[in-house]
Amino acid sequence: MSSTTSIPFRSALLWVVAIIATVAVAGWFAVSCSPGGSQAERPVSEEEAALLAGMREKNHDAAPVALRMSLPVDGETLTVDGYLDWQVPMAYARVPDGEGGFRLVQAVPGLIASRADDEAAFGEVRVPEDGWTTRAMLSGAGTQLETTLDILVSSLFTLTAEQADDPAALAEAATWREEGVIDGESVDSFRAPIMVETDAQAGEAAGAAPEALYSLDGEGNLRRFQVNTGAEALSAVDFLRDVSFDAAGLVPNDMLGGARIAPEPVDEDLAETLAELRAENWSESAEVEMAVPVADGQAATGFGSVDWRSMTAYLHVTDASGQRLLLARPGGFATLAVEDGELPETPPTEGWEVHELAGEDTAESFGPVESLVYRLLEMAAEEGDDEDVIAERASLLRVDGTEEDPVYVVEFPVNGDAEAEPGRSAYRYHVADDRLSEVEMMTYYGVASAEVAYEDYPMVPVPAGVEERIG
């Protein structure tokens, strides 16, 4: 996967190995290698091997394409319309929900997001901003349809590469099956391994690469892709290359990382801004809105404030277990179960469950919500950061907003963060008007977000019994 991936926390290697292992278990070879119904198979020619070898590189540079997927599920074949952008990579589809309706689904390598149907938005090739929940691919699937979709979409993500594959290897491994016509275009269909890059250890874990059926037109464009997803029939994807549409709205939702990134070094002015960002917050306070994916199909939400003057975060948090107030300071955090959905201006004095950061039980209670809250607290410092270090290690990932009001999405080291490849840090920061506007944190289930809006808050009176233990 290229450095322009939107999701830095999901290793391309991991999901490729997972998908190869899964389709092999599904009985791939018994189905996909069967010659039944095909013309007499033969070895591929040099020209055909070269055509196959260039297919993934051709996809890598291609514009987004419309899809029609055929999924064999529970004895029937479901038709799913969608779109695919290999450059992110990301798939967007409108999928039957099994109850007579539909759901919108987005996928990036390793993650699936879904929400209630919005037929109008899908028809406009537009991704709604809110209402999404995420789950891990394959392990987070709860139905046969979800498993089938995970396998098929993951397989689609293998169909792109920055460089052409080895035609000599394909000349050895691939087989010509038949000729045909798809969408009025003459095609040749080939049986060939899924072409993926793995290191030696990962390749050994995955075993031999399963095979797929590829139907290419005379220019090497992939017109149909067929794989075994564990049913009696192959799943298939037709690439509707003649369907034109405006792909401007085809962007992953925020929990999948947002628009495509292309990391580059920060310039001198941005490095100076980032070096002073935390020092500027030292005497500030801000409102906070949080959304944190915490499990398959589950997200925690929170609202409240962060006061860097007293290093105090005070929030109301809602998740699958209920509602709670959260107080955090550098020495620990405290929670209090509530039911009314309100954040009292003055925290209650009794009933808090306190967790000191050095306490033995803290690890059990310290989850992604707390991790993001503490990163918020760390976004202030008495002195500025080293500008030379920022210039060397920070990355500009993309620029959102408008030309008049740009929002810089960046990575830079905070409090000794471990070095990471550009685009693969655990945290991202949105900077507008030289100030912090959002912190993103990469989790196993997607991207957590804390939006901040500067506001002059009175300092939160932390109850004395809590303050004694958390600072």
C-alpha positions as CSV (number, residue, x, y, z in Angstrom):
1,M,0.0,0.0,0.0
2,S,1.3,3.4,-0.9
3,S,2.1,6.2,1.6
4,T,-1.1,7.9,0.5
5,T,-3.3,5.6,2.5
6,S,-5.9,7.2,4.7
7,I,-5.6,4.6,7.4
8,P,-2.1,4.4,8.9
9,F,-2.8,2.1,11.7
10,R,-3.9,-0.9,9.6
11,S,-0.9,-2.6,8.1
12,A,-1.4,-3.6,4.5
13,L,0.5,-6.8,5.1
14,L,-1.8,-7.9,8.0
15,W,-5.0,-7.6,6.0
16,V,-3.5,-9.2,2.9
17,V,-2.4,-12.2,5.0
18,A,-5.8,-12.4,6.6
19,I,-7.7,-12.3,3.4
20,I,-5.4,-15.0,1.7
21,A,-5.8,-17.3,4.7
22,T,-9.6,-16.7,4.8
23,V,-10.3,-17.4,1.2
24,A,-8.1,-20.5,1.3
25,V,-10.1,-21.9,4.2
26,A,-13.3,-21.1,2.2
27,G,-12.4,-23.8,-0.3
28,W,-11.0,-21.5,-3.0
29,F,-9.2,-24.1,-5.1
30,A,-12.1,-26.4,-5.4
31,V,-14.3,-23.7,-6.9
32,S,-12.1,-21.3,-8.7
33,C,-9.9,-23.8,-10.4
34,S,-12.7,-25.9,-11.8
35,P,-12.8,-25.7,-15.6
36,G,-16.5,-26.5,-15.8
37,G,-18.2,-24.3,-18.4
38,S,-15.0,-22.7,-19.6
39,Q,-13.3,-23.3,-23.0
40,A,-10.2,-25.4,-23.1
41,E,-7.6,-23.9,-20.8
42,R,-4.1,-23.2,-22.1
43,P,-0.9,-21.4,-20.9
44,V,-0.9,-17.7,-21.4
45,S,1.2,-16.1,-24.2
46,E,4.0,-13.6,-23.5
47,E,1.6,-10.8,-24.6
48,E,-1.1,-12.0,-22.3
49,A,1.3,-12.4,-19.3
50,A,2.4,-8.8,-19.9
51,L,-1.2,-7.6,-20.0
52,L,-1.9,-9.3,-16.7
53,A,1.3,-8.0,-15.2
54,G,0.4,-4.4,-16.0
55,M,-3.2,-4.7,-14.7
56,R,-2.6,-3.6,-11.0
57,E,-0.3,-0.7,-12.0
58,K,-3.0,0.4,-14.4
59,N,-5.6,0.3,-11.6
60,H,-3.3,2.3,-9.3
61,D,-3.4,5.3,-11.6
62,A,-7.0,4.9,-12.7
63,A,-9.9,7.2,-11.8
64,P,-12.6,6.0,-9.4
65,V,-14.8,3.4,-11.0
66,A,-18.5,2.3,-10.6
67,L,-19.0,-1.3,-9.5
68,R,-21.7,-4.0,-9.7
69,M,-21.1,-6.8,-7.3
70,S,-22.8,-10.2,-7.3
71,L,-22.6,-11.9,-3.9
72,P,-23.9,-15.5,-3.3
73,V,-25.4,-15.5,0.2
74,D,-27.8,-18.0,1.8
75,G,-28.6,-19.7,-1.5
76,E,-29.4,-16.5,-3.5
77,T,-27.3,-14.0,-5.4
78,L,-27.4,-10.4,-4.1
79,T,-26.6,-7.5,-6.4
80,V,-24.8,-4.6,-4.8
81,D,-24.0,-1.3,-6.5
82,G,-20.9,0.6,-5.4
83,Y,-17.8,2.7,-6.2
84,L,-14.1,2.0,-5.8
85,D,-11.2,4.4,-5.5
86,W,-8.0,2.4,-5.6
87,Q,-5.8,5.4,-4.8
88,V,-7.1,5.7,-1.3
89,P,-8.1,2.8,-1.4
90,M,-11.8,2.9,-0.4
91,A,-15.0,1.2,-1.5
92,Y,-18.5,2.7,-1.0
93,A,-21.7,0.7,-1.5
94,R,-25.4,0.4,-0.8
95,V,-25.9,-3.1,0.6
96,P,-29.2,-5.0,1.4
97,D,-29.7,-5.2,5.2
98,G,-31.6,-8.6,5.1
99,E,-34.8,-6.9,6.3
100,G,-36.0,-5.4,3.0
101,G,-34.0,-2.2,3.3
102,F,-30.4,-1.1,2.7
103,R,-27.4,0.3,4.6
104,L,-24.6,2.4,3.3
105,V,-21.2,0.8,3.7
106,Q,-17.7,2.2,3.4
107,A,-14.5,0.1,3.5
108,V,-10.8,0.7,3.7
109,P,-8.1,-2.0,4.3
110,G,-8.9,-3.6,7.6
111,L,-12.0,-1.6,8.5
112,I,-15.7,-1.4,7.5
113,A,-18.0,1.5,8.4
114,S,-21.8,1.4,8.0
115,R,-24.8,3.7,8.7
116,A,-28.5,3.9,8.0
117,D,-29.5,4.2,4.3
118,D,-29.4,7.5,2.5
119,E,-30.5,6.7,-1.1
120,A,-30.3,10.3,-2.2
121,A,-26.7,10.7,-0.9
122,F,-25.6,7.5,-2.6
123,G,-27.3,8.5,-5.8
124,E,-25.2,11.7,-5.7
125,V,-22.0,9.7,-4.9
126,R,-21.9,11.6,-1.7
127,V,-20.8,10.2,1.7
128,P,-22.9,11.5,4.7
129,E,-20.8,13.0,7.4
130,D,-22.4,11.4,10.5
131,G,-24.1,8.3,11.8
132,W,-21.3,5.9,11.0
133,T,-20.0,3.1,13.2
134,T,-17.0,0.9,12.4
135,R,-15.9,-2.7,12.8
136,A,-12.9,-4.7,12.0
137,M,-12.9,-6.6,8.7
138,L,-13.5,-10.4,9.0
139,S,-13.2,-10.7,12.7
140,G,-16.0,-8.1,13.3
141,A,-18.4,-9.7,10.8
142,G,-21.6,-11.0,12.3
143,T,-23.5,-12.4,9.3
144,Q,-22.7,-14.4,6.2
145,L,-23.4,-11.3,4.1
146,E,-20.9,-9.3,6.1
147,T,-18.3,-12.0,5.8
148,T,-18.8,-12.3,2.1
149,L,-18.6,-8.6,1.6
150,D,-15.4,-8.4,3.7
151,I,-13.7,-11.0,1.7
152,L,-14.8,-9.6,-1.7
153,V,-13.9,-6.0,-0.9
154,S,-10.6,-7.0,0.7
155,S,-9.8,-8.9,-2.5
156,L,-10.5,-5.7,-4.5
157,F,-7.9,-3.9,-2.5
158,T,-5.3,-6.3,-3.7
159,L,-5.9,-5.2,-7.3
160,T,-3.6,-2.2,-7.2
161,A,0.2,-1.7,-7.1
162,E,2.6,1.1,-7.7
163,Q,4.7,-1.1,-10.0
164,A,3.8,-3.8,-12.6
165,D,4.0,-7.4,-11.6
166,D,6.5,-9.9,-12.9
167,P,5.3,-11.1,-16.4
168,A,7.6,-14.1,-16.2
169,A,6.1,-15.3,-13.0
170,L,2.6,-14.9,-14.4
171,A,3.6,-16.7,-17.5
172,E,4.4,-19.7,-15.2
173,A,1.3,-19.3,-12.9
174,A,-1.5,-18.0,-15.0
175,T,-3.9,-19.8,-17.4
176,W,-6.1,-18.5,-20.2
177,R,-9.6,-19.8,-19.7
178,E,-12.0,-18.3,-22.3
179,E,-13.0,-15.3,-24.3
180,G,-16.2,-13.4,-24.0
181,V,-18.0,-10.0,-24.1
182,I,-18.6,-7.7,-21.1
183,D,-20.4,-4.4,-21.5
184,G,-19.9,-4.6,-25.2
185,E,-16.1,-5.1,-24.9
186,S,-14.3,-8.2,-26.0
187,V,-12.4,-9.8,-23.0
188,D,-10.1,-12.6,-22.3
189,S,-10.5,-14.4,-18.9
190,F,-7.5,-15.7,-17.0
191,R,-7.0,-17.9,-13.9
192,A,-4.1,-16.4,-11.9
193,P,-3.0,-16.1,-8.3
194,I,-4.0,-13.1,-6.3
195,M,-1.1,-10.8,-6.7
196,V,0.1,-9.4,-3.4
197,E,3.3,-8.3,-1.8
198,T,4.3,-10.1,1.4
199,D,7.6,-10.6,3.2
200,A,8.9,-14.1,3.6
201,Q,7.4,-14.6,7.1
202,A,4.0,-13.3,6.1
203,G,4.0,-15.3,2.9
204,E,4.8,-18.5,4.9
205,A,2.0,-17.7,7.3
206,A,-0.5,-17.2,4.5
207,G,0.5,-20.2,2.4
208,A,0.2,-20.3,-1.3
209,A,-1.7,-17.4,-2.8
210,P,-5.3,-18.4,-3.8
211,E,-6.4,-17.9,-7.4
212,A,-8.9,-15.6,-8.9
213,L,-10.5,-15.1,-12.4
214,Y,-9.6,-11.9,-14.2
215,S,-11.4,-10.7,-17.3
216,L,-9.4,-8.1,-19.2
217,D,-10.2,-6.1,-22.4
218,G,-7.7,-5.5,-25.2
219,E,-6.2,-2.5,-23.4
220,G,-5.5,-4.4,-20.2
221,N,-8.5,-2.9,-18.3
222,L,-10.0,-5.2,-15.7
223,R,-13.7,-5.7,-16.6
224,R,-14.6,-8.5,-14.2
225,F,-13.1,-10.1,-11.1
226,Q,-14.3,-13.3,-9.6
227,V,-13.3,-15.0,-6.3
228,N,-14.6,-17.7,-4.1
229,T,-16.0,-16.3,-0.8
230,G,-17.1,-19.6,0.5
231,A,-20.3,-20.3,-1.4
232,E,-21.1,-22.8,-4.2
233,A,-20.8,-20.0,-6.8
234,L,-18.1,-17.4,-7.2
235,S,-18.6,-13.8,-6.1
236,A,-18.1,-11.4,-9.0
237,V,-17.4,-7.7,-9.5
238,D,-18.1,-5.9,-12.8
239,F,-16.2,-2.7,-13.3
240,L,-18.5,-0.3,-15.0
241,R,-15.8,1.8,-16.7
242,D,-18.3,3.5,-19.1
243,V,-20.4,4.9,-16.2
244,S,-19.4,8.5,-15.6
245,F,-19.9,10.2,-12.3
246,D,-18.5,13.1,-10.2
247,A,-16.1,11.5,-7.7
248,A,-15.5,14.6,-5.7
249,G,-17.7,13.4,-2.8
250,L,-16.2,9.9,-2.7
251,V,-14.2,10.5,0.5
252,P,-13.9,8.1,3.5
253,N,-15.8,9.3,6.6
254,D,-13.9,10.7,9.5
255,M,-13.8,7.4,11.4
256,L,-12.0,5.9,8.4
257,G,-9.5,8.7,8.3
258,G,-11.1,11.3,5.9
259,A,-9.7,12.3,2.6
260,R,-6.6,10.8,1.0
261,I,-3.3,11.9,2.5
262,A,0.0,12.5,0.7
263,P,2.7,13.2,3.4
264,E,5.3,15.8,2.7
265,P,7.7,17.8,4.9
266,V,6.3,21.0,6.6
267,D,7.6,24.3,5.4
268,E,9.4,26.8,7.7
269,D,6.3,28.8,8.6
270,L,4.2,25.7,9.5
271,A,7.1,24.3,11.5
272,E,7.2,27.5,13.5
273,T,3.5,27.4,14.1
274,L,3.6,23.8,15.3
275,A,6.6,24.5,17.6
276,E,4.5,27.2,19.4
277,L,1.2,25.4,19.3
278,R,1.3,23.8,22.7
279,A,2.9,26.9,24.4
280,E,0.0,29.0,23.0
281,N,-2.5,26.6,24.7
282,W,-0.8,26.9,28.1
283,S,-3.1,29.8,29.2
284,E,-6.2,28.6,27.3
285,S,-9.3,26.5,27.7
286,A,-11.6,25.0,25.1
287,E,-14.9,23.2,24.5
288,V,-14.5,19.6,23.4
289,E,-16.6,17.2,21.3
290,M,-15.4,13.6,21.0
291,A,-16.3,10.6,19.0
292,V,-14.3,7.4,19.7
293,P,-14.8,4.0,18.1
294,V,-14.5,1.5,21.0
295,A,-15.6,-1.9,19.6
296,D,-17.2,-3.5,16.5
297,G,-20.2,-1.3,15.7
298,Q,-19.8,0.8,18.9
299,A,-18.7,4.4,19.4
300,A,-18.4,6.5,22.6
301,T,-19.3,10.2,22.4
302,G,-18.3,12.9,24.8
303,F,-18.6,16.6,25.3
304,G,-17.2,19.0,27.9
305,S,-14.1,21.1,28.3
306,V,-10.3,21.0,28.6
307,D,-8.6,23.6,30.7
308,W,-4.9,23.8,30.1
309,R,-4.5,26.4,32.8
310,S,-5.2,23.9,35.5
311,M,-4.6,20.8,33.3
312,T,-8.1,19.5,33.8
313,A,-10.4,17.8,31.4
314,Y,-14.1,17.5,32.4
315,L,-16.5,15.6,30.1
316,H,-19.8,13.8,29.8
317,V,-19.2,10.4,28.1
318,T,-21.8,8.1,26.6
319,D,-21.1,4.5,25.4
320,A,-22.8,1.1,25.3
321,S,-22.4,0.8,29.1
322,G,-24.3,4.0,29.8
323,Q,-23.3,7.6,30.8
324,R,-20.6,8.9,33.0
325,L,-18.8,12.0,34.0
326,L,-15.0,12.0,33.5
327,L,-12.5,14.2,35.3
328,A,-8.9,13.9,34.3
329,R,-5.7,15.5,35.5
330,P,-2.0,14.5,35.0
331,G,-2.0,12.2,38.0
332,G,-5.1,10.2,37.1
333,F,-8.8,10.2,36.3
334,A,-12.2,9.8,38.0
335,T,-15.6,8.6,36.8
336,L,-19.1,9.0,38.1
337,A,-22.1,7.2,36.6
338,V,-25.0,9.5,35.6
339,E,-28.3,9.1,33.8
340,D,-29.6,12.6,32.8
341,G,-27.3,13.4,29.9
342,E,-26.1,16.7,31.5
343,L,-22.7,17.9,32.4
344,P,-23.1,19.8,35.7
345,E,-21.2,23.1,35.8
346,T,-19.8,22.1,39.2
347,P,-18.9,18.5,39.5
348,P,-20.6,16.5,42.2
349,T,-18.6,16.1,45.4
350,E,-19.4,12.4,46.1
351,G,-19.5,9.1,44.3
352,W,-16.4,9.3,42.1
353,E,-14.4,6.2,41.2
354,V,-10.8,7.4,41.2
355,H,-7.9,5.8,39.2
356,E,-4.4,7.0,39.8
357,L,-2.2,6.6,36.8
358,A,0.3,4.7,38.9
359,G,-2.4,2.4,40.4
360,E,-2.5,-1.3,39.7
361,D,-6.1,-1.3,38.4
362,T,-5.7,1.7,36.1
363,A,-4.8,-0.4,33.0
364,E,-8.2,-2.2,33.2
365,S,-10.1,1.1,33.2
366,F,-7.8,3.1,30.8
367,G,-9.4,2.7,27.3
368,P,-9.3,4.7,24.1
369,V,-11.5,7.5,25.5
370,E,-9.0,8.1,28.3
371,S,-6.1,7.9,25.9
372,L,-7.6,10.6,23.7
373,V,-8.4,12.8,26.8
374,Y,-4.8,12.5,28.0
375,R,-3.5,13.5,24.6
376,L,-5.7,16.6,24.8
377,L,-4.1,17.4,28.1
378,E,-0.7,17.0,26.6
379,M,-1.5,19.6,23.9
380,A,-0.2,22.3,26.2
381,A,3.3,23.1,27.5
382,E,4.9,25.9,29.4
383,E,7.5,26.3,26.7
384,G,7.5,25.8,22.9
385,D,8.8,22.7,21.2
386,D,12.1,22.5,19.4
387,E,11.5,24.0,16.0
388,D,14.3,22.0,14.4
389,V,12.9,18.7,15.7
390,I,9.5,19.7,14.4
391,A,10.9,20.6,11.0
392,E,12.7,17.3,10.8
393,R,9.9,15.0,12.0
394,A,6.6,16.7,11.3
395,S,4.6,15.9,8.2
396,L,1.9,17.8,6.3
397,L,-0.7,15.1,5.4
398,R,-3.2,17.2,3.5
399,V,-4.9,20.6,3.5
400,D,-8.6,20.7,4.2
401,G,-10.9,23.8,4.3
402,T,-10.7,26.4,1.7
403,E,-7.9,28.4,0.1
404,E,-9.0,31.4,2.2
405,D,-9.4,29.3,5.4
406,P,-7.1,26.3,5.2
407,V,-7.0,23.6,7.8
408,Y,-3.6,21.8,7.9
409,V,-3.7,18.1,8.9
410,V,-0.4,17.3,10.3
411,E,1.7,14.9,12.4
412,F,4.4,16.0,14.7
413,P,6.1,14.5,17.8
414,V,4.6,15.3,21.3
415,N,6.2,14.3,24.6
416,G,8.7,11.8,23.1
417,D,6.4,10.0,20.7
418,A,8.0,7.2,18.9
419,E,9.2,7.8,15.4
420,A,6.9,6.6,12.7
421,E,6.8,6.6,8.9
422,P,5.1,9.7,7.5
423,G,1.3,9.1,7.6
424,R,1.5,6.3,10.2
425,S,1.7,8.2,13.5
426,A,-0.8,7.3,16.2
427,Y,-2.0,10.9,16.3
428,R,-2.9,13.6,13.8
429,Y,-3.6,17.3,14.5
430,H,-5.8,19.8,12.6
431,V,-4.5,23.3,12.7
432,A,-6.5,26.3,11.6
433,D,-5.6,30.0,12.1
434,D,-2.3,28.8,13.8
435,R,-4.4,27.1,16.5
436,L,-5.4,23.5,17.3
437,S,-8.9,22.6,16.0
438,E,-8.9,18.8,16.3
439,V,-6.9,15.9,17.6
440,E,-7.3,12.5,15.9
441,M,-6.2,9.2,17.4
442,M,-5.8,5.9,15.5
443,T,-7.4,2.9,17.2
444,Y,-8.0,-0.7,16.3
445,Y,-11.6,0.1,15.3
446,G,-11.1,3.4,13.5
447,V,-10.1,7.0,14.0
448,A,-11.1,8.8,17.2
449,S,-11.7,12.5,17.1
450,A,-11.7,15.3,19.6
451,E,-12.7,18.7,18.2
452,V,-11.7,21.8,20.2
453,A,-13.2,25.3,20.1
454,Y,-11.4,27.9,22.3
455,E,-13.6,29.3,25.0
456,D,-12.8,31.2,28.2
457,Y,-14.1,28.8,30.8
458,P,-14.1,29.3,34.6
459,M,-11.8,26.7,36.2
460,V,-13.6,23.5,37.1
461,P,-13.6,23.0,40.9
462,V,-12.3,19.4,41.3
463,P,-13.7,17.8,44.4
464,A,-11.1,17.8,47.2
465,G,-11.1,14.0,47.7
466,V,-10.5,13.5,43.9
467,E,-7.9,16.3,43.6
468,E,-5.8,14.8,46.4
469,R,-5.3,11.6,44.3
470,I,-5.1,12.9,40.7
471,G,-3.3,16.2,41.1
